[in-house]
Amino acid sequence: MESNWIIGLFAGEFVFALSAAELRNLRWATVALALQSLFLVAIICTFGYLSGISYFYWWASVAFIVRVLLIPWLLWKYSRRDPFLEVDPFLDLIPSLILLAVLLPMTFLFFYTYLCPYFFEFLPSPYAGVGEAAGLNLALGLTVMVLGIYVLLTRRDIIKLVIGLVLMENGLQWALVSPAPTIHEAAEIGVACNLVIASWLLLYISTKIYELYGRKDSSFLSELKW
């Protein structure tokens, strides 16, 4: 029962991550990112409950404030000032979805095949009853991190680049849930690693560039001369 509940959270987390990456309407992408972060908080709390370790809840509390509330609020605020449709990416929607349909399963299989066996060998004792789910958690988190990197490489809109950064870090935090009971520093990294300042700076700069030049295309930045 618990394992089925966790798999449901994994599915929601992954679907909203993909939606945040591929939705061209930046406001809907922001909503998808907030929901993806909410599922991340639920996953952290679930594994905290299963392991009986209290610092998971501190980690989830920080993630909720920063990732579910603060960063989506910043994205929503700045997307209201600029055009809410994303600057055309390097790949159109259909080619991008086709590429992701190949890239993401291959990434997941790679991590699950070559990394998870080492994790199962040193499986944290609090996860003894949900070892398979904890292994999936590790591989899926790293896969979402790769999805965030993909967004950074294929998008030109600065707001979507911020979404890519948050997806990348959300994926890393998702993966860190698995070793957290035995590597306590994993939770500390999860609490400490937040992109609020970087996100705000990128959004602020994008707004100023749009006010001056009427563009929010990141590739345009290379054309600017001092």
ZINOR-V360198 format. One record per backbone hydrogen bond with DSSP energy under -0.5 kcal/mol. CO is the residue of the C=O (numbers start at 1). NH is the residue of the N-H. If there is no record, write none. Layout:
BEGIN
co: <CO CO>
nh: <NH NH>
END
This chain:
BEGIN
co: <1 2 3 4 5 6 7 8 9 10 11 12 13 14 15 16 17 18 19 24 24 25 26 27 28 29 30 31 32 33 34 35 36 37 38 39 40 41 42 43 44 45 46 47 48 48 52 53 54 54 55 56 57 58 59 60 61 62 63 63 64 64 65 66 69 70 71 72 73 74 75 76 77 78 84 92 93 94 95 96 97 98 99 99 100 100 102 103 104 105 106 107 108 109 110 111 111 115 115 116 117 118 119 120 124 125 127 128 130 131 132 133 134 135 136 137 138 139 140 141 142 143 144 145 146 147 148 149 150 151 154 154 156 157 158 159 160 161 162 163 164 165 166 167 168 169 170 171 172 173 174 175 175 176 179 179 182 183 184 184 185 186 187 188 189 192 195 196 197 198 199 200 201 202 203 204 205 206 207 208 209 209 209 210 216 216 217 218 219 220 220 221>
nh: <5 6 7 8 9 10 11 12 13 14 15 16 17 18 19 20 21 22 23 26 86 29 30 31 32 33 34 35 36 37 38 39 40 41 42 43 44 45 46 47 48 49 50 51 52 53 54 56 57 58 59 60 61 62 63 64 65 66 67 68 68 69 70 71 73 74 75 76 77 78 79 80 81 82 26 96 97 98 99 100 101 102 102 103 104 105 106 107 108 109 110 111 112 113 114 115 116 118 119 120 121 122 122 123 127 128 130 131 134 135 136 137 138 139 140 141 142 143 144 145 146 147 148 149 150 151 152 153 154 155 90 91 218 161 162 163 164 165 166 167 168 169 170 171 172 173 174 175 176 177 177 178 179 180 182 183 184 186 187 188 189 190 191 192 193 194 199 200 201 202 203 204 205 206 207 208 209 210 211 212 213 214 215 214 158 218 220 221 222 223 224 224>
END
